[in-house]
Amino acid sequence: MYFAKAGNQQETFSACIHAVLLKDSQSTMIPSPLADYMEFIPDWDAYVSHLRLSLPVYFRINTLKASREVVFSTLDSEGIRPEATAVKDLFKLGATGQARATVSYHLGYIYPQALSSALPVIALAPRPGEMVLDLCAAPGGKATHMAQVMGDSGIIIANDRKLGRLTALLSNVKRLGITNTVVTHYRGEHFPVTRSFDRVLVDAPCSGDGKFRLGKDDEILHLKKGRTFLPAIQKALIQRAFDLLRPGGTMVYSTCTLNPQENEEVVSHLLKKRDGRLLSWVPPIDWEPGLTTFKGRGYHESCVLCRRFYPHKIDSVGFFVAKIFRPI
Ligand SMILES: C[S@@+](CC[C@H](N)C(=O)[O-])C[C@H]1O[C@@H](n2cnc3c(N)ncnc32)[C@H](O)[C@@H]1O
């Protein structure tokens, strides 16, 4: 349950989300916060039906270590025949696939990830030789994808606040054979380095409701424990990321929540505080424009340039991506 004081930012949350139950058009009880999203999610009934299915498993081929041919023949010997997707190097294993149980995983040939997790890297488009900061990097899905896109050249600083998650990040960097990545341990909002970066990624901590599924009584599955609704931290992270960007540089702010208060509101906050500009980009999978209003709150008009991804439209985790430019 959360308590929001109208007109200010003081919001307190308990570990679990209170089930404010609303009726959907299928006459089932859909818990909050998902019920709130009926205001903007297209094909609501299809969305609710999709949440009752298991999330399919995808993986990325680590082209730094293996070609598609090598990965496919290794998986084939284990009886696995993946399906192609619209995203380069991303393949679908199916709903019951176990990517971590394969030889290819242990050899560092593949990285299991959601299809939507490729989107921030596609939007940021880091180039070989660049200096890139990943402010919230663990366990490293996007940092290792960026290393791959950069051909393991340039420098990636992969930072995370949580020491325990840095172990997974380091192990992934090592398993995938990456050498251009330095791992740091700071609160992103106080990241101390004073030099500027060509590109910065903020894949922010969030309530994660893009991952939610519904159980047999339509209860929410995959609910995160702890304090996960974090607009104040998200606003501090996006602002620090922008300040670490060189003039002419590009950043991406992404989350796996559909909550506008953690998305468009955070982006609007940055645009109020700094001279940033949202950039348009064309995702390779189905998307919807960002919102300019939600529950009577207005957001920056250029938020239509943000990209929203809905689970039932992309057959993966719901996602949000904003691409921002720092003018020279
Ligand atoms: C969505 S996850 C990042 C996933 C990662 N980008 C990937 O692709 O594997 C958000 C991360 O932010 C980290 N985090 C939370 N608060 C933070 C802060 N204040 N500064 C930096 N990292 C933070 C969490 O530990 C978590 O690993």
The ligand as an ORCA input file, in Angstrom:
! r2SCAN-3c Opt
* xyz 0 1
  C      16.811     -2.525    -13.468
  S      18.169     -2.998    -12.531
  C      19.485     -2.847    -13.701
  C      19.577     -3.993    -14.659
  C      20.816     -3.886    -15.518
  N      20.888     -2.635    -16.212
  C      20.882     -5.029    -16.519
  O      20.602     -4.802    -17.701
  O      21.249     -6.134    -16.127
  C      18.460     -1.605    -11.538
  C      19.750     -1.649    -10.791
  O      19.905     -0.391    -10.117
  C      20.645     -0.632     -8.955
  N      20.458      0.535     -8.096
  C      19.456      0.802     -7.222
  N      19.631      2.021     -6.683
  C      20.744      2.543     -7.249
  C      21.437      3.769     -7.106
  N      20.998      4.716     -6.272
  N      22.567      3.946     -7.828
  C      23.034      3.000     -8.661
  N      22.418      1.810     -8.825
  C      21.284      1.587     -8.136
  C      20.089     -1.942     -8.428
  O      21.029     -2.548     -7.576
  C      19.855     -2.719     -9.714
  O      20.954     -3.540     -9.983
*
